[in-house]
């Protein structure tokens, strides 16, 4: 378990997480977070979003559950069963 609000991922780590999730950075960012609007990220590129999420980890959707084989976003909570059911 990693508290990424206290220990944010690096750019390479976040890129690896996005790849393991099989989604784009746009799907990982918390669009309802006020900071998303403040930073004007609605039209940001994937690279800009990755940089913003590493600088401001509150923008990262959470919780993330990562195993050796795969990763999921734990919302809704029932998604967690995809990992713990392995």
C-alpha positions as CSV (number, residue, x, y, z in Angstrom):
1,X,0.0,0.0,0.0
2,X,1.4,3.4,-1.0
3,X,0.0,6.7,0.2
4,X,0.8,8.6,-3.0
5,X,-0.5,11.8,-1.5
6,X,2.6,11.7,0.7
7,X,4.9,9.8,-1.7
8,X,3.8,10.7,-5.2
9,X,4.8,8.5,-8.1
10,X,7.5,9.6,-10.5
11,X,6.7,10.3,-14.1
12,X,8.1,6.8,-15.2
13,X,6.1,5.1,-12.4
14,X,2.9,6.9,-13.3
15,X,3.4,6.0,-17.0
16,X,3.9,2.4,-16.0
17,X,0.7,2.5,-13.9
18,X,-1.3,4.0,-16.7
19,X,0.0,1.3,-19.1
20,X,-0.8,-1.5,-16.6
21,X,-4.3,-0.1,-16.2
22,X,-4.7,-0.1,-20.0
23,X,-6.2,3.5,-19.9
24,X,-5.1,6.9,-20.9
25,X,-4.0,9.5,-18.4
26,X,-7.3,11.4,-19.0
27,X,-9.1,8.4,-17.4
28,X,-6.8,8.5,-14.3
29,X,-7.1,12.1,-13.5
30,X,-9.8,13.3,-11.1
31,X,-11.7,15.8,-13.2
32,X,-14.0,16.8,-10.3
33,X,-11.0,17.9,-8.2
34,X,-11.1,21.7,-8.0
35,X,-7.4,21.8,-8.8
36,X,-8.1,20.2,-12.2
37,X,-10.1,23.3,-13.2
38,X,-7.7,25.7,-11.5
39,X,-4.8,24.3,-13.5
40,X,-6.9,24.4,-16.7
41,X,-6.2,20.7,-17.5
42,X,-9.4,20.0,-19.6
43,X,-7.5,20.3,-22.8
44,X,-4.1,19.1,-21.5
45,X,-2.1,16.5,-23.4
46,X,-1.3,13.1,-21.9
47,X,2.2,14.3,-21.1
48,X,0.9,17.4,-19.4
49,X,-1.6,15.4,-17.3
50,X,1.1,12.9,-16.2
51,X,3.3,15.9,-15.1
52,X,0.4,17.5,-13.3
53,X,-0.5,14.3,-11.5
54,X,3.1,13.7,-10.3
55,X,3.3,17.3,-9.1
56,X,-0.2,17.3,-7.6
57,X,-1.0,13.7,-6.6
58,X,-4.4,14.8,-5.4
59,X,-5.4,14.7,-9.1
60,X,-4.8,10.9,-9.3
61,X,-8.0,8.8,-9.1
62,X,-7.9,6.6,-6.1
63,X,-7.6,4.1,-4.8
64,X,-5.4,2.2,-7.2
65,X,-4.9,-1.5,-6.7
66,X,-1.9,-2.9,-8.4
67,X,-0.7,-6.5,-8.4
68,X,2.0,-8.2,-10.4
69,X,-0.4,-9.1,-13.2
70,X,-2.7,-6.1,-13.4
71,X,-4.0,-2.9,-12.0
72,X,-7.4,-1.4,-11.4
73,X,-9.0,1.7,-10.1
74,X,-10.9,0.7,-7.0
75,X,-14.1,2.7,-7.8
76,X,-16.6,1.4,-7.4
77,X,-15.2,-0.7,-4.5
78,X,-16.4,-4.0,-6.1
79,X,-13.6,-3.6,-8.7
80,X,-11.2,-4.6,-5.9
81,X,-12.5,-8.2,-6.3
82,X,-10.8,-8.3,-9.7
83,X,-7.4,-8.2,-8.0
84,X,-8.1,-10.1,-4.7
85,X,-9.9,-12.8,-6.6
86,X,-6.6,-13.8,-8.3
